[in-house]
């Protein structure tokens, strides 16, 4: 099933980036910060808590658990949201190993087992979406549902590059040097520097407004925390990975959310016609590039996520409970 939702503005009252607060001031006071040793490394996470279905948010490359801040705030009323930092990201350990989809999936799977999460919902973005698929395929207990935002599926990243800001023709070297400088700057200077370059190097539409505080600040913070030495080692994310063959084997509902291939989506046009996606829910966001859950498409994305989970998770759970009740009545229990 394929949909193309209408675009809604994600920030009705835009703020000036100069007024954006530090990340510490944006966190709800009841969220718990935890360290968990799993798969041989210390993994850092935030957790919203509560006796609710567990929802694990798996971030993308050069992001962190807190880059889900806005989405997690919107979903925590209904879910126990867990926001882990992948290895070499955020505050988690950076052991100097090459980053591969398999290793990141082993980390996430070990974390889920260590936390004792039963049939969690997995929501992954970019390479975090690949992690979600590999975790679901490997876990003995199936996930309750999977949401995949912009997994690498044949598309090519198209970062915006401002004319005259390419560092002598090599925009990547210029960009990497800028990333490395962020950790040395105080908050206000980081935000100002990121706002001045926006959207240079970011796969969004050229006219994408600077994201609101709850999205922009965690993103800049994650860039400052990222272990850039991973570029000296192997990274294997940008291919039509073998994880595709796992899709058909996963029994739970799956939602695929993709941007516009003309603006940097990693999901190539026509992917939804592949056999692996038959019977799944696929949503295209024409006004998004590689970021669907942020910026101008955030509200439409949130609506799609809630609708999917309400229809595929809560409705099914209610149906199963009703069936069990009828069975118990029929058997005299």
Backbone as numpy.savetxt, mean C-alpha at the origin, in Angstrom:
# Nx Ny Nz CAx CAy CAz Cx Cy Cz
-15.26 -8.41 -13.07 -16.10 -7.24 -13.07 -15.21 -6.00 -13.07
-15.49 -5.04 -13.95 -14.64 -3.87 -14.12 -15.45 -2.60 -13.95
-14.91 -1.67 -13.20 -15.58 -0.39 -12.97 -14.61 0.74 -13.25
-15.16 1.91 -13.56 -14.36 3.13 -13.66 -15.08 4.21 -12.85
-14.71 4.39 -11.59 -15.42 5.32 -10.73 -15.19 6.76 -11.12
-16.13 7.61 -10.74 -15.95 9.03 -10.97 -14.91 9.58 -10.00
-14.21 10.61 -10.44 -13.16 11.20 -9.61 -13.76 12.19 -8.63
-13.27 12.14 -7.38 -13.69 13.10 -6.38 -12.45 13.79 -5.81
-12.57 15.04 -5.46 -11.45 15.74 -4.85 -11.20 15.19 -3.46
-9.95 14.84 -3.17 -9.62 14.19 -1.92 -9.45 15.17 -0.76
-9.31 16.44 -1.05 -9.02 17.38 0.02 -9.82 18.66 -0.20
-11.00 18.74 0.42 -11.89 19.86 0.19 -11.33 21.16 0.75
-10.50 21.08 1.80 -9.92 22.26 2.41 -8.40 22.14 2.36
-7.80 22.47 1.21 -6.35 22.29 1.07 -5.57 23.14 2.06
-4.49 22.57 2.57 -3.62 23.29 3.48 -2.37 23.73 2.73
-1.66 24.68 3.29 -0.36 25.08 2.76 0.70 24.14 3.31
1.54 23.53 2.45 2.55 22.60 2.96 3.41 23.18 4.07
3.62 24.48 4.06 4.43 25.10 5.13 3.79 24.91 6.50
2.47 24.65 6.52 1.77 24.46 7.79 1.68 22.99 8.19
2.16 22.08 7.35 2.07 20.65 7.66 2.87 20.33 8.91
2.26 19.57 9.81 2.87 19.24 11.09 3.80 18.03 10.98
4.71 17.84 11.94 5.55 16.65 11.97 4.70 15.39 12.13
5.24 14.26 11.70 4.50 13.00 11.70 4.03 12.63 13.10
4.82 12.94 14.12 4.45 12.57 15.49 3.15 13.22 15.92
2.85 14.38 15.39 1.63 15.09 15.76 0.41 14.62 14.98
0.62 13.76 14.01 -0.49 13.28 13.18 -1.02 11.92 13.64
-0.27 11.24 14.51 -0.66 9.89 14.92 -1.73 9.93 16.01
-2.80 9.14 15.87 -3.78 9.02 16.95 -3.12 8.49 18.22
-3.50 9.02 19.36 -2.82 8.67 20.61 -3.04 7.21 21.00
-4.13 6.59 20.52 -4.42 5.21 20.92 -3.71 4.18 20.04
-3.07 4.61 18.97 -2.32 3.66 18.15 -1.10 3.17 18.91
-0.82 1.87 18.81 0.32 1.29 19.50 1.49 1.10 18.54
2.66 1.52 18.96 3.89 1.22 18.23 4.48 -0.05 18.82
4.83 -1.02 17.97 5.34 -2.30 18.44 6.57 -2.71 17.64
7.43 -3.48 18.30 8.55 -4.15 17.64 8.30 -5.65 17.72
8.41 -6.33 16.60 8.18 -7.77 16.55 9.37 -8.42 15.85
9.95 -9.43 16.49 11.03 -10.19 15.85 10.39 -11.32 15.04
10.56 -11.27 13.73 9.96 -12.27 12.85 10.85 -12.44 11.62
11.05 -13.68 11.23 11.93 -14.03 10.10 13.35 -13.50 10.31
13.77 -13.47 11.56 15.15 -13.12 11.88 15.47 -11.64 11.93
14.48 -10.78 11.79 14.73 -9.34 11.87 13.70 -8.68 12.79
14.04 -7.50 13.28 13.08 -6.71 14.06 12.22 -5.90 13.09
10.93 -6.13 13.18 10.00 -5.40 12.32 9.19 -4.42 13.18
9.12 -3.21 12.71 8.37 -2.18 13.43 6.99 -2.03 12.82
5.99 -1.79 13.66 4.63 -1.61 13.16 3.85 -0.69 14.07
2.78 -0.16 13.52 1.75 0.53 14.29 0.48 -0.31 14.19
-0.34 -0.25 15.25 -1.57 -1.05 15.28 -2.68 -0.23 15.92
-3.83 -0.23 15.27 -4.95 0.56 15.79 -5.68 -0.15 16.91
-5.69 -1.51 16.90 -6.24 -2.29 17.98 -7.75 -2.48 17.91
-8.26 -3.23 18.90 -9.69 -3.50 18.97 -10.03 -4.91 18.55
-11.17 -5.40 19.05 -11.64 -6.74 18.71 -12.41 -6.69 17.39
-11.66 -6.59 16.30 -12.23 -6.43 14.97 -11.45 -7.30 14.00
-11.96 -7.50 12.79 -11.20 -8.27 11.80 -9.84 -7.61 11.54
-8.76 -8.40 11.53 -7.44 -7.81 11.28 -7.26 -7.43 9.82
-6.71 -6.26 9.60 -6.42 -5.74 8.26 -4.96 -5.33 8.22
-4.17 -6.02 7.41 -2.74 -5.74 7.30 -2.49 -4.90 6.05
-1.92 -3.71 6.24 -1.62 -2.81 5.13 -0.13 -2.93 4.78
0.16 -3.36 3.57 1.52 -3.61 3.12 1.93 -2.51 2.13
2.89 -1.70 2.54 3.25 -0.52 1.76 4.13 -0.87 0.55
4.35 0.13 -0.29 5.16 -0.04 -1.48 6.62 0.30 -1.25
7.39 0.25 -2.33 8.83 0.50 -2.30 9.10 1.96 -1.92
10.05 2.15 -1.01 10.44 3.47 -0.51 9.31 4.15 0.26
8.42 3.37 0.83 7.35 3.90 1.66 7.53 3.34 3.08
6.50 3.43 3.89 6.53 2.87 5.24 5.11 2.58 5.67
4.96 1.93 6.81 3.62 1.65 7.30 2.78 2.90 7.44
3.41 3.99 7.85 2.65 5.23 8.08 2.26 5.95 6.80
2.75 5.52 5.65 2.24 6.13 4.41 0.79 5.72 4.17
0.29 4.76 4.97 -1.12 4.38 4.97 -1.92 5.20 5.97
-1.34 6.22 6.58 -1.97 6.93 7.70 -3.41 7.34 7.41
-3.63 8.00 6.31 -4.98 8.50 6.02 -5.97 7.36 5.82
-5.56 6.33 5.09 -6.42 5.18 4.85 -6.71 4.44 6.16
-5.68 4.26 6.98 -5.86 3.54 8.24 -6.82 4.27 9.17
-6.72 5.59 9.23 -7.65 6.37 10.06 -9.09 6.16 9.61
-9.28 6.05 8.29 -10.63 5.90 7.75 -11.20 4.51 7.99
-10.34 3.50 8.15 -10.80 2.12 8.25 -10.77 1.56 9.67
-10.12 2.26 10.60 -9.91 1.66 11.92 -11.19 1.47 12.73
-12.27 2.16 12.39 -13.52 1.96 13.12 -14.06 0.55 12.91
-13.73 -0.06 11.78 -14.26 -1.38 11.45 -13.22 -2.49 11.51
-11.93 -2.12 11.58 -10.87 -3.13 11.50 -9.76 -2.83 12.49
-9.09 -3.90 12.92 -7.84 -3.78 13.66 -6.74 -3.65 12.61
-6.30 -2.43 12.36 -5.39 -2.16 11.24 -3.95 -2.28 11.72
-3.17 -3.07 10.99 -1.75 -3.29 11.30 -0.93 -2.68 10.18
0.03 -1.81 10.53 0.82 -1.09 9.53 2.30 -1.38 9.74
2.83 -2.47 9.18 4.24 -2.80 9.37 5.16 -2.05 8.41
6.39 -1.83 8.86 7.46 -1.34 7.99 8.20 -2.55 7.43
8.34 -2.63 6.11 9.12 -3.70 5.51 10.60 -3.52 5.85
11.38 -4.59 5.69 12.81 -4.47 5.95 13.42 -3.37 5.07
14.37 -2.65 5.63 15.05 -1.54 4.95 14.15 -0.33 4.76
12.95 -0.38 5.32 12.00 0.72 5.22 11.59 1.16 6.63
11.18 2.42 6.74 10.68 2.90 8.02 11.70 2.68 9.13
11.24 2.08 10.22 12.10 1.85 11.38 12.51 0.39 11.53
12.10 -0.46 10.59 12.48 -1.88 10.66 13.97 -2.06 10.37
14.48 -3.25 10.74 15.89 -3.55 10.50 16.25 -3.45 9.03
17.49 -3.15 8.77 18.02 -3.08 7.41 19.29 -3.93 7.35
19.12 -5.26 7.24 20.26 -6.17 7.36 21.20 -6.21 6.16
20.93 -5.47 5.11 21.85 -5.44 3.98 21.65 -6.55 2.97
20.52 -7.24 3.03 20.23 -8.32 2.09 19.55 -7.77 0.84
19.70 -8.44 -0.31 18.96 -8.02 -1.51 17.46 -8.09 -1.27
16.73 -7.17 -1.85 15.28 -7.17 -1.70 14.65 -7.96 -2.84
13.90 -8.98 -2.48 13.17 -9.78 -3.47 11.73 -9.93 -3.00
10.79 -10.17 -3.91 9.40 -10.39 -3.49 9.27 -11.54 -2.50
10.06 -12.60 -2.73 9.96 -13.77 -1.87 10.39 -13.46 -0.44
11.47 -12.69 -0.29 11.96 -12.36 1.05 10.98 -11.46 1.79
10.44 -10.47 1.10 9.47 -9.59 1.74 8.21 -10.34 2.14
7.82 -11.33 1.33 6.65 -12.15 1.67 6.95 -13.03 2.88
8.16 -13.56 2.97 8.53 -14.36 4.14 8.48 -13.50 5.40
8.97 -12.27 5.29 8.92 -11.35 6.44 7.47 -11.11 6.88
6.62 -10.79 5.92 5.22 -10.48 6.25 4.49 -11.70 6.79
4.72 -12.86 6.18 4.08 -14.08 6.66 4.50 -14.41 8.08
5.80 -14.26 8.36 6.29 -14.53 9.71 5.70 -13.54 10.71
5.55 -12.30 10.30 4.95 -11.29 11.17 3.50 -11.64 11.50
2.74 -12.05 10.50 1.33 -12.42 10.71 1.22 -13.59 11.67
2.09 -14.58 11.52 2.06 -15.75 12.41 2.47 -15.36 13.83
3.49 -14.53 13.95 3.96 -14.12 15.27 2.89 -13.32 16.01
2.15 -12.50 15.29 1.07 -11.72 15.91 -0.17 -12.56 16.17
-0.22 -13.77 15.60 -1.37 -14.64 15.80 -2.62 -14.16 15.09
-2.46 -13.50 13.95 -3.61 -13.00 13.21 -4.31 -14.14 12.48
-5.62 -14.25 12.66 -6.39 -15.30 12.01 -7.12 -14.75 10.80
-6.83 -15.31 9.65 -7.47 -14.95 8.39 -7.55 -13.43 8.20
-6.41 -12.78 8.16 -6.44 -11.32 8.00 -6.85 -10.91 6.59
-7.32 -9.69 6.48 -7.49 -9.06 5.17 -6.14 -8.45 4.82
-5.67 -8.66 3.60 -4.39 -8.13 3.16 -4.63 -7.05 2.11
-4.07 -5.88 2.33 -4.21 -4.75 1.41 -2.79 -4.30 1.09
-2.34 -4.58 -0.13 -0.98 -4.25 -0.52 -0.93 -3.26 -1.66
0.06 -2.36 -1.59 0.26 -1.36 -2.63 1.58 -1.58 -3.35
1.57 -1.56 -4.70 2.76 -1.71 -5.52 3.43 -3.05 -5.20
4.73 -3.06 -4.83 5.33 -4.35 -4.51 4.74 -4.94 -3.24
4.09 -4.11 -2.41 3.37 -4.65 -1.26 2.18 -5.49 -1.68
1.64 -5.22 -2.88 0.56 -6.05 -3.41 1.09 -7.43 -3.80
2.31 -7.46 -4.34 2.93 -8.76 -4.64 3.14 -9.53 -3.35
3.59 -8.85 -2.31 3.76 -9.48 -1.00 2.45 -10.10 -0.54
1.35 -9.36 -0.69 0.04 -9.86 -0.25 -0.32 -11.16 -0.96
-0.10 -11.21 -2.27 -0.43 -12.42 -3.04 0.42 -13.60 -2.59
1.72 -13.39 -2.45 2.61 -14.48 -2.06 2.32 -14.96 -0.65
1.99 -14.05 0.25 1.64 -14.44 1.62 0.37 -15.27 1.61
-0.65 -14.82 0.89 -1.92 -15.54 0.85 -1.76 -16.93 0.24
-0.89 -17.05 -0.75 -0.68 -18.34 -1.40 0.08 -19.31 -0.50
0.90 -18.77 0.40 1.74 -19.62 1.24 1.13 -19.96 2.59
0.18 -19.16 3.06 -0.39 -19.37 4.39 -1.32 -20.58 4.40
-1.23 -21.42 5.44 -2.15 -22.57 5.53 -3.60 -22.13 5.71
-3.82 -21.03 6.43 -5.16 -20.48 6.58 -5.34 -19.37 5.56
-6.32 -19.47 4.68 -6.47 -18.45 3.65 -6.81 -17.09 4.23
-6.41 -16.07 3.51 -6.77 -14.71 3.91 -8.27 -14.53 3.76
-8.81 -13.58 4.49 -10.24 -13.29 4.41 -10.59 -12.59 3.09
-9.70 -11.73 2.63 -9.85 -11.03 1.36 -8.51 -10.37 1.05
-8.31 -10.03 -0.23 -7.08 -9.37 -0.65 -7.43 -8.17 -1.52
-6.78 -7.04 -1.23 -6.91 -5.84 -2.05 -5.53 -5.50 -2.60
-5.45 -5.34 -3.90 -4.18 -5.09 -4.57 -4.24 -3.74 -5.27
-3.41 -2.81 -4.83 -3.32 -1.51 -5.48 -2.04 -1.45 -6.30
-2.19 -1.34 -7.61 -1.08 -1.09 -8.51 0.09 -2.08 -8.37
-0.18 -3.40 -8.43 0.94 -4.34 -8.48 1.62 -4.24 -9.83
2.91 -4.60 -9.93 3.58 -4.57 -11.24 3.01 -5.65 -12.15
2.25 -5.22 -13.14 1.60 -6.14 -14.07 1.78 -5.64 -15.50
3.03 -5.59 -15.92 3.31 -5.28 -17.31 3.41 -3.82 -17.65
3.02 -2.92 -16.74 3.13 -1.50 -17.01 4.53 -0.99 -16.71
4.81 0.22 -17.14 6.11 0.83 -16.92 5.96 2.08 -16.07
6.82 2.23 -15.03 6.74 3.45 -14.23 7.09 4.67 -15.07
6.31 5.74 -14.92 6.54 6.97 -15.68 6.64 8.14 -14.71
7.81 8.30 -14.06 7.94 9.41 -13.12 7.91 10.75 -13.85
7.23 11.72 -13.27 7.25 13.07 -13.82 8.63 13.67 -13.62
9.16 14.27 -14.66 10.48 14.91 -14.59 10.33 16.35 -15.03
10.59 17.28 -14.12 10.48 18.69 -14.46 11.62 19.11 -15.38
11.34 19.83 -16.45 12.41 20.36 -17.30 13.36 21.23 -16.49
14.65 21.04 -16.72 15.63 21.84 -16.00 15.95 21.33 -14.62
15.33 20.19 -14.22 15.60 19.65 -12.88 16.12 18.23 -12.97
16.89 17.95 -14.01 17.31 16.58 -14.26 18.73 16.29 -13.84
19.40 17.23 -13.22 20.73 16.93 -12.73 21.69 16.59 -13.85
21.82 17.45 -14.85 22.74 17.17 -15.94 22.27 16.04 -16.82
20.98 15.87 -16.96 20.46 14.84 -17.84 20.20 13.53 -17.13
20.67 13.37 -15.91 20.45 12.13 -15.15 19.52 12.44 -13.99
18.21 12.37 -14.26 17.25 12.74 -13.23 17.32 11.80 -12.04
17.63 10.51 -12.28 17.64 9.55 -11.18 18.77 9.87 -10.20
19.97 10.17 -10.71 21.08 10.49 -9.81 20.77 11.75 -9.00
20.17 12.72 -9.65 19.77 13.94 -8.95 18.73 13.64 -7.88
17.76 12.83 -8.26 16.67 12.46 -7.33 17.21 11.68 -6.15
18.11 10.69 -6.40 18.65 9.88 -5.32 19.47 10.72 -4.35
20.25 11.65 -4.89 21.01 12.54 -4.02 20.10 13.38 -3.14
18.98 13.80 -3.72 18.01 14.58 -2.94 17.39 13.72 -1.84
17.03 12.47 -2.18 16.47 11.55 -1.18 17.44 11.38 -0.01
18.70 11.18 -0.33 19.70 10.96 0.71 19.88 12.20 1.59
19.61 13.37 1.05 19.77 14.60 1.84 18.63 14.82 2.82
17.49 14.16 2.60 16.32 14.42 3.44 16.55 14.06 4.90
17.27 12.97 5.14 17.46 12.52 6.52 18.28 13.53 7.34
18.97 14.42 6.66 19.80 15.41 7.36 19.04 16.71 7.62
17.80 16.79 7.15 17.06 18.04 7.27 15.99 17.95 8.35
15.70 19.04 9.03 14.57 19.05 9.96 13.26 19.01 9.20
12.18 18.75 9.92 10.87 18.54 9.29 10.48 19.66 8.33
10.54 20.89 8.77 10.07 22.00 7.93 10.85 22.09 6.63
12.15 21.85 6.69 12.97 21.90 5.48 12.66 20.73 4.55
12.40 19.56 5.13 12.04 18.40 4.31 10.77 18.69 3.50
9.75 19.16 4.20 8.48 19.41 3.54 8.63 20.49 2.47
9.37 21.55 2.79 9.57 22.63 1.82 10.31 22.12 0.59
11.33 21.29 0.80 12.10 20.76 -0.33 11.25 19.85 -1.19
10.43 19.00 -0.55 9.58 18.08 -1.31 8.49 18.84 -2.06
7.94 19.87 -1.44 6.90 20.65 -2.09 7.46 21.42 -3.29
8.69 21.90 -3.16 9.30 22.66 -4.25 9.56 21.78 -5.47
9.84 20.51 -5.25 10.14 19.60 -6.36 8.90 18.94 -6.94
7.82 18.94 -6.21 6.61 18.22 -6.61 6.16 18.62 -8.01
5.74 17.63 -8.87 5.76 16.18 -8.63 6.98 15.49 -9.24
8.11 16.19 -9.33 9.31 15.67 -9.98 9.69 14.30 -9.42
9.81 13.31 -10.31 10.21 11.97 -9.91 9.10 11.10 -9.37
7.86 11.60 -9.37 6.73 10.86 -8.80 5.76 10.47 -9.91
5.38 9.19 -10.02 4.47 8.75 -11.09 3.02 9.13 -10.84
2.73 10.42 -10.96 1.37 10.94 -10.84 1.10 11.80 -12.07
-0.16 12.23 -12.23 -0.48 13.12 -13.33 0.26 14.45 -13.15
0.64 15.09 -14.26 1.41 16.34 -14.15 0.70 17.43 -13.35
-0.64 17.43 -13.37 -1.38 18.47 -12.64 -1.86 18.00 -11.27
-1.30 16.90 -10.78 -1.69 16.40 -9.45 -1.33 17.42 -8.37
-2.31 17.88 -7.59 -1.99 18.81 -6.50 -1.12 18.12 -5.45
-0.37 18.91 -4.70 0.39 18.35 -3.59 -0.59 17.67 -2.64
-0.24 16.47 -2.21 -1.14 15.70 -1.36 -1.41 16.41 -0.04
-2.55 16.08 0.58 -2.86 16.66 1.89 -1.89 16.17 2.96
-1.93 16.82 4.09 -0.96 16.59 5.16 -0.82 15.12 5.55
-1.94 14.41 5.72 -1.91 13.03 6.19 -1.31 12.07 5.18
-1.12 12.52 3.94 -0.47 11.70 2.92 0.95 12.18 2.62
1.10 13.50 2.51 2.38 14.06 2.09 3.45 13.91 3.17
3.11 14.22 4.41 4.10 14.16 5.49 4.62 12.74 5.70
3.76 11.69 5.80 4.29 10.34 5.96 5.13 9.89 4.76
4.76 10.32 3.56 5.52 9.95 2.36 6.92 10.55 2.40
7.03 11.83 2.74 8.34 12.47 2.82 9.16 11.85 3.94
8.52 11.55 5.07 9.21 10.91 6.18 9.75 9.54 5.77
8.96 8.78 5.02 9.40 7.45 4.56 10.60 7.56 3.63
10.60 8.56 2.76 11.75 8.76 1.88 13.01 9.05 2.69
12.86 9.85 3.75 14.00 10.19 4.59 14.52 8.98 5.36
13.63 8.04 5.69 14.02 6.85 6.46 14.57 5.73 5.59
14.31 5.77 4.30 14.62 4.64 3.42 16.12 4.38 3.34
16.49 3.09 3.34 17.88 2.67 3.22 18.28 2.67 1.74
18.88 3.74 1.28 19.20 3.87 -0.15 20.30 2.92 -0.60
20.97 2.25 0.32 22.00 1.29 -0.11 21.38 0.08 -0.80
20.05 -0.08 -0.73 19.44 -1.20 -1.44 19.63 -1.06 -2.95
19.85 0.15 -3.43 20.08 0.33 -4.86 21.42 -0.27 -5.30
22.29 -0.56 -4.33 23.57 -1.19 -4.64 23.44 -2.70 -4.70
22.25 -3.19 -4.33 22.02 -4.63 -4.33 20.86 -4.94 -5.28
20.50 -6.21 -5.36 19.47 -6.63 -6.30 18.08 -6.19 -5.85
17.33 -5.65 -6.79 15.92 -5.35 -6.58 15.16 -5.95 -7.75
14.15 -6.76 -7.49 13.41 -7.40 -8.59 11.92 -7.24 -8.37
11.40 -6.08 -8.77 9.97 -5.82 -8.59 9.25 -5.55 -9.91
9.93 -4.98 -10.88 9.25 -4.39 -12.02 9.06 -5.35 -13.18
8.57 -6.53 -12.93 8.33 -7.49 -14.00 6.99 -8.17 -13.79
6.53 -8.84 -14.84 5.31 -9.63 -14.72 5.70 -10.89 -13.95
5.76 -10.75 -12.64 6.38 -11.74 -11.77 5.61 -13.06 -11.75
6.29 -14.15 -11.33 5.63 -15.45 -11.25 4.44 -15.48 -10.30
4.27 -14.43 -9.49 3.16 -14.43 -8.54 1.81 -14.51 -9.24
1.76 -14.17 -10.54 0.49 -14.24 -11.26 -0.13 -15.63 -11.20
0.73 -16.64 -11.26 0.20 -18.01 -11.25 -0.43 -18.36 -9.92
-0.14 -17.57 -8.88 -0.74 -17.83 -7.58 -2.16 -17.28 -7.46
-2.50 -16.31 -8.32 -3.80 -15.64 -8.20 -4.95 -16.64 -8.28
-4.92 -17.51 -9.29 -6.02 -18.43 -9.51 -6.16 -19.44 -8.37
-5.09 -19.65 -7.61 -5.11 -20.65 -6.54 -5.63 -20.08 -5.22
-5.81 -18.78 -5.16 -6.24 -18.15 -3.91 -7.77 -18.13 -3.86
-8.38 -18.75 -2.85 -9.84 -18.90 -2.84 -10.62 -17.67 -2.39
-9.95 -16.72 -1.73 -10.70 -15.60 -1.17 -10.97 -14.53 -2.23
-11.91 -13.62 -1.97 -12.18 -12.52 -2.90 -10.96 -11.62 -3.09
-10.77 -11.13 -4.31 -9.64 -10.25 -4.62 -10.14 -9.02 -5.36
-9.68 -7.85 -4.93 -9.96 -6.59 -5.61 -8.65 -6.05 -6.17
-8.63 -5.77 -7.47 -7.47 -5.14 -8.12 -7.83 -3.70 -8.45
-7.04 -2.76 -7.94 -7.25 -1.34 -8.23 -6.04 -0.82 -9.01
-6.31 -0.20 -10.16 -5.23 0.23 -11.04 -5.46 1.65 -11.52
-4.36 2.35 -11.81 -4.42 3.68 -12.37 -4.44 3.64 -13.89
-4.10 4.76 -14.48 -4.10 4.92 -15.93 -2.71 4.61 -16.48
-2.59 3.62 -17.39 -1.27 3.29 -17.95 -0.59 4.46 -18.64
-1.35 5.43 -19.11 -0.77 6.60 -19.76 -0.11 7.55 -18.76
-0.38 7.33 -17.49 0.14 8.24 -16.46 0.96 7.52 -15.40
1.51 6.35 -15.74 2.42 5.69 -14.82 1.89 4.47 -14.11
0.70 3.99 -14.46 0.20 2.77 -13.84 1.10 1.60 -14.19
1.34 0.73 -13.22 2.12 -0.48 -13.48 1.25 -1.63 -13.95
-0.05 -1.39 -14.05 -0.98 -2.42 -14.53 -1.32 -2.10 -15.98
-0.76 -2.88 -16.89 -0.93 -2.62 -18.31 -2.40 -2.72 -18.72
-2.77 -1.98 -19.75 -4.13 -2.03 -20.27 -4.43 -3.44 -20.73
-5.62 -3.95 -20.39 -6.04 -5.27 -20.81 -5.68 -6.39 -19.86
-4.94 -6.08 -18.78 -4.57 -7.12 -17.81 -5.81 -7.79 -17.24
-6.87 -7.00 -17.06 -8.09 -7.56 -16.45 -8.74 -8.62 -17.31
-8.33 -8.72 -18.59 -8.87 -9.76 -19.47 -8.12 -11.08 -19.34
-7.01 -11.07 -18.64 -6.23 -12.30 -18.47 -7.00 -13.30 -17.61
-6.81 -14.60 -17.87 -7.54 -15.64 -17.12 -7.40 -15.50 -15.60
-6.23 -15.04 -15.14 -6.00 -14.95 -13.69 -6.98 -14.02 -13.00
-7.56 -13.06 -13.75 -8.42 -12.06 -13.13 -9.90 -12.30 -13.40
-10.22 -13.38 -14.08 -11.63 -13.67 -14.33 -12.33 -13.99 -13.01
-13.49 -13.38 -12.81 -14.23 -13.59 -11.57 -13.77 -12.71 -10.43
-12.74 -11.90 -10.66 -12.26 -10.97 -9.64 -12.84 -9.58 -9.92
-12.72 -8.70 -8.95 -13.18 -7.33 -9.12 -12.01 -6.44 -9.53
-12.15 -5.75 -10.64 -11.09 -4.87 -11.16 -11.64 -3.46 -11.31
-10.95 -2.49 -10.77 -11.37 -1.09 -10.84 -10.23 -0.25 -11.42
-10.52 0.51 -12.47 -9.55 1.43 -13.07 -9.87 2.86 -12.64
-8.84 3.60 -12.29 -8.97 5.01 -11.91 -8.24 5.84 -12.96
-8.99 6.42 -13.88 -8.39 7.13 -15.00 -7.59 8.35 -14.58
-7.93 8.94 -13.43 -7.24 10.14 -12.97 -6.11 9.84 -12.00
-5.65 8.59 -12.00 -4.52 8.20 -11.14 -3.39 7.67 -12.00
-2.17 7.80 -11.50 -1.03 7.17 -12.12 -0.72 5.89 -11.34
0.40 5.91 -10.62 0.77 4.74 -9.81 0.23 4.84 -8.39
-0.39 5.96 -8.03 -0.95 6.14 -6.69 -2.46 6.27 -6.79
-3.16 5.24 -6.34 -4.62 5.25 -6.36 -5.18 5.66 -5.01
-4.53 5.23 -3.93 -5.07 5.46 -2.58 -4.64 6.80 -2.00
-4.09 7.68 -2.82 -3.69 9.01 -2.36 -4.12 10.07 -3.36
-4.11 11.30 -2.89 -4.38 12.41 -3.80 -5.81 12.47 -4.28
-6.00 12.87 -5.53 -7.33 13.17 -6.05 -8.23 11.95 -6.13
-7.68 10.74 -6.14 -8.53 9.55 -6.22 -8.71 8.86 -4.87
-8.23 9.48 -3.79 -8.32 8.83 -2.48 -9.75 8.49 -2.10
-10.67 9.44 -2.20 -12.04 9.21 -1.76 -12.72 8.13 -2.58
-12.49 8.13 -3.89 -13.07 7.09 -4.74 -12.47 5.73 -4.40
-11.17 5.71 -4.10 -10.51 4.46 -3.69 -11.09 3.95 -2.38
-11.23 4.84 -1.40 -11.78 4.45 -0.11 -13.19 3.90 -0.27
-13.99 4.54 -1.09 -15.34 4.06 -1.34 -15.32 2.66 -1.95
-14.41 2.44 -2.91 -14.30 1.12 -3.53 -13.86 0.05 -2.55
-12.92 0.40 -1.67 -12.45 -0.55 -0.66 -13.58 -0.92 0.29
-14.29 0.07 0.78 -15.39 -0.20 1.72 -16.48 -1.04 1.07
-16.83 -0.70 -0.16 -17.87 -1.46 -0.87 -17.45 -2.90 -1.04
-16.22 -3.11 -1.47 -15.71 -4.47 -1.68 -15.73 -5.26 -0.38
-15.22 -4.68 0.69 -15.17 -5.40 1.96 -16.56 -5.65 2.52
-17.46 -4.70 2.37 -18.83 -4.91 2.85 -19.52 -6.03 2.09
-19.32 -6.07 0.77 -19.99 -7.07 -0.06 -19.32 -8.43 0.03
-18.01 -8.45 0.04 -17.29 -9.72 -0.07 -16.88 -10.32 1.26
-16.79 -9.51 2.29 -16.34 -10.02 3.59 -17.47 -10.04 4.60
-18.03 -8.88 4.90 -19.05 -8.82 5.95 -20.34 -9.52 5.53
-20.76 -9.34 4.27 -21.98 -10.00 3.81 -21.81 -11.51 3.82
-20.65 -11.99 3.39 -20.40 -13.44 3.39 -20.37 -13.98 4.81
-19.74 -13.22 5.72 -19.68 -13.65 7.11 -21.08 -13.76 7.70
-21.93 -12.77 7.41 -23.30 -12.79 7.91 -24.06 -13.99 7.33
-23.86 -14.26 6.03 -24.53 -15.40 5.39 -24.09 -16.71 6.02
-22.77 -16.85 6.26 -22.26 -18.08 6.86 -22.79 -18.27 8.28
-22.88 -17.16 9.05 -23.40 -17.27 10.41 -24.87 -17.66 10.39
-25.63 -17.12 9.43 -27.05 -17.48 9.30 -27.20 -18.95 8.97
-26.36 -19.44 8.05 -26.43 -20.85 7.67 -26.09 -21.75 8.85
-25.07 -21.35 9.64 -24.71 -22.16 10.80 -25.85 -22.18 11.81
-26.51 -21.02 11.98 -27.63 -20.96 12.91 -28.76 -21.86 12.49
-29.08 -21.88 11.19 -30.14 -22.74 10.68 -29.76 -24.21 10.83
-28.48 -24.51 10.59 -28.03 -25.90 10.73 -28.15 -26.36 12.18
-27.78 -25.47 13.12 -27.86 -25.83 14.53 -29.31 -26.04 14.96
-30.23 -25.20 14.43 -31.64 -25.36 14.75 -32.18 -26.68 14.20
-31.78 -27.00 12.97 -32.26 -28.23 12.33 -31.74 -29.47 13.05
-30.54 -29.37 13.61 -29.95 -30.53 14.29 -30.30 -30.56 15.77
-31.09 -29.56 16.22 -31.53 -29.55 17.61 -30.51 -29.05 18.59
-29.47 -28.35 18.09 -28.44 -27.84 18.99 -28.90 -26.55 19.66
